[in-house]
Amino acid sequence: MIVVDTNIIAYLLLPGTHTNNARSAYLKDPRWTAPLLWRSEFRNVLAMYLKKELFSFGESILLAQKAEDMMRGNEYQVASRQVLDLVSSSKCTAYDCEFVALADHLGVPLVTSDAALVKSFPRIAVPLGKFVS
């Protein structure tokens, strides 16, 4: 089991330069988990693609459903105290610290492409490229 941030989920489902690494990560460990926040962040990614007319409304709905199906049963609420503790000891946002808090709580790595998270929480956050190599 690993915690993945929203970017990793997006890399897996939306074609781009990081898709192959995301696929490799999924093959290495297909039990991806995330805080419930990932849903809102992923919707925001889809909204950006929709507004730029890179996907149709129907395609966006299908991608949202595919992501939700993939993550179902592996979504968690995180404790505000733990998130705020992490925020107070770093320069990271509360949004980002939700992923760190969950990984820490579960005792698993957070796979991310966020360099600030890796720098602030090197014991927990692992870059996508390093995870798959």
N, C-alpha and C positions, 0 to 999 in steps of 0.2 A: 504494500500500500504506500502511496505517496500523495502528498498534497500538491496540487498544481494551481497556479494562478490563472486568471482568466485569459491572459495572453497565450498560454500554452494550449488551453482548450480551443481558442480561436485558431492558433497555428495548425492544429490537427484538422479542423473542419473547414477552414478557409484557405484555398490554395495560395502559397506564397513561398518566400525564401526559407522559412523555418519549418515548413510542412514535413519535410523528410525527417528532421530531427524529432519533431513531435510524434510522428509515426513510430520512429525507433523507440522513443520513450514509452509509448503505449504498448509496443510489443514486449519491451523489457519488463514493464509492470503495468498491466491493464486495470488495476484497481485504483482509479483516480478519485481523490476526494477534494472537497473545497468547502469553504463557508458558503452559506446561502447567498451571500453578496455576489457571488460569481454570476448569478442569473441576471441581475440588474446591469452589471458591467458588460456581460455578453450582449444583452439587448442593446446597450449603447453602441457597441461595435457594429451590430447589425443595422442599427439606425443610421450610422455614418455611411455604411455601404449602400443603404436604401436611398439616402439623400443624394449621394453621389451617382445614383442610378447604376451601381455596379451589380446589384441584385434587384430582382423584382420583389414586390410585396410577398407573393407566393413563395418564392425561393427563400426569403428571409424567415417566413413562418416555418418552412420545412427545416431550415438549419437550426432554428431555435428548438424545434421539437426533437431533432436528432441529438442536440447537445443535452437537452433535459433528459431524454431517454438514457443517454450514456452515463449521466451523473446521478440518476435516480437511485436513492438508497445510500448514497455516499456524500450527502450534503449535511452540514452541521451548523448549529448556532454556536457562537463563541461568546465567552464571558467578557463583558465590558471592562471589568477590572483588569483582566489579562491584556486586552488590547491597549487600554490606556497606559498600562505599565510599560508596554513595549514602545508606545508613542513617546512617553516621557524619557526613555533612554536612547532615542534615535531621532533622526530627522525625517523618518518615514511617516506617511499618512496613516490615519486610522484604517482606511480601506486596505492598504497594503499589510498593515499589522494584523488584520483579521486572518490572513493566510498564514502568517508567521505563528500567531497564537494557536491556530488549529494544528499546525505541524508539530509545534512544541507539545501541545496537549496529547496528541496521539503518539508522540515519540517517533515520528517519521520525517523524512526530508521534505522540504518545500522545493519543488522544481520550478524555476522561474527564469525569465529573461531580463529581469529587473536588476541592473548592476547595483543600484542603491541598496536593495534588499540583501544582496549577496555581501556587500561591504559592511552593512550594519549588523547582519546576523549570519556570519560565516559558519557557525555551528549548525544552523538549520537550513539556510537557503543554499541551493546548489544550482549553478547555471545549467541550462538545458543541454548545452554542448558537452559539458563535463559529465552530466548524468548519463548520456548515451554513449560516451566513449569508454 
